[in-house]
Amino acid sequence: PARFFLQELMLYTCFDRKTYDDWHEDEKCIKAYTENVEEIKTVKKQVMEWLENVEEARYYVEEALKNDVNTKETGEVLDAEKEQDDMDCEEEGNEADPLYEHLNPGDHSEQEFGPSGRWCKTIELKEDKELDREVQNLDRNQRK
């Protein structure tokens, strides 16, 4: 947090060289930030009206994620009903919906359809000399 606090102090407060040097010690920086947090918020609101004050919250979220928060346990605490619904769905298993039953291929296997080579007509290419002869026979409007 000290680095974030140092950035905030440098951007939104007045300071001299000695104060700046003191802020590079983590404890002094945190202390200075806590003393000037209201001033920093006021300056931020005036300088950047459109910016919501979420940077500090983002920082604390990142710190919480670094501390290996158990998301499963947190999910159970915050939304126990959803967790219960998920467990109920797992117990019930998958059920076929009657509205989409016609889309199920059923017992058909791939072998019933035959090899894919029979589905399309084979393209036969003519020899170059024969193609040249056919082009020669085209009239002036067909050559365009």
N, C-alpha and C positions, 0 to 999 in steps of 0.2 A: 504493500500500500504506500510505502514511502515514496516510491518513484511517481506514482499517480499524484500524491499530495504535493510533491515538489513541482510537478508540471502545473498544477492548479495555482499554487502560490506564485509561480513565475508569471503566469498569464494574467492573473486577476488581482494582484496586490502590488503596492509600491515597496521597493526594497533597495538597499544599498549593497555595496560589495561585501561588507562584513556579514550582513544578514544572509546574503546569498551563499557565502562560504559555510555559514552555520547550518543552513538547510541541507547540506550534503551529508550531515550526520542524521541517520534515520530517526532517532529519538527526538531530536530537536525539530526535525521536519514535521513529524506527526504532531508534536505539541503546537507548533506554529499553525499548522492547518486547523487543528481543533479550535484554536483561539480566533482564527480569521474566517471560519466557515461561513458565517452570516454575511460578512463583507464580500466574500467570493461569490456567494449566491446572488447578492444584490447586483454586483458588477456583471455577472453572467446574464441576468435578466435584461439589463440595459444594453449590453453589447450584442447579445444574440437573442432577440425576442422570440424567434421561431424555434429555438433549441430547447427541448424539454430536458429537465434535469434527470437524465437517466444514466449518465456516465458513471456516477458513483455506484448506482445499483448494479450496473453491468460488471463493474470491478468486483463487487462483493459476490456476485453470482459466479464469476470466474474463480474466485478464491474458494467458494463452496464446492465447485466441481473438482478443483484440485485436491480437495480433502476427501475424495472418494465417497461422496454421498451415495447411500444405497437407494437407488431410484425405485426399486420394487417396494421397499418399505415406505418410502415417501408417497408413492402412488396409493398404497393401501390406506395411508392416513388421510391424504387429501381427497381421494375419490374412492371410498370403500365400495360404493354401490357399483361402479364400473368394474372393479376387480371381481366382485361377486358375480356380475353378469358374465364376465369372461370365463370364470370357472364353471358356471352353469352351462354355457355354450359348449365348453370342452367336454362336459359329461354327456350332453345330449348327442353330440356328434353331428355329422352332416346328414341332412334330409333332402330328398329330391323334391323340388318345387313342381307341382302339377302344371303350372303355367308354362314351364319350359321343358316339359317332358318330351315334346316332339323334336327338340333339338338334340336329344341324346341318340347317338348312333346305335346304342343297344349292343347286340351280340355280333354285329358285323365286324369282320376282320379286314385287314388290308388286302388279303389274298383274294377276296371275292371280287375286287375291282380289276384284277389283272395287272400286267405290267404297264407302266406309263407309256411305253413306246407305241402302243396300239391306239392311244387316244388321239394322237395328232398325225396329220398327213406328213410324210417325208418330203422335204424340199429337194427337188432335183435341179442341179445347176447345169447349165449348158456350157459347152466348150467356148473358148474365147473366139475362135474363128466363126462359129455359128452365131454368136452374139453380134460380132462385127457385121456379118451378112444381114442380120435382121435390122440393125441400125441403118445400114445403107439403103434398105427398102423403105424406111420411113420418109414421109413427105416433109416439106419445109416446116409446116406448122407443128408437126409431131416432134420434131427435133428440139423445139424450144423447151 
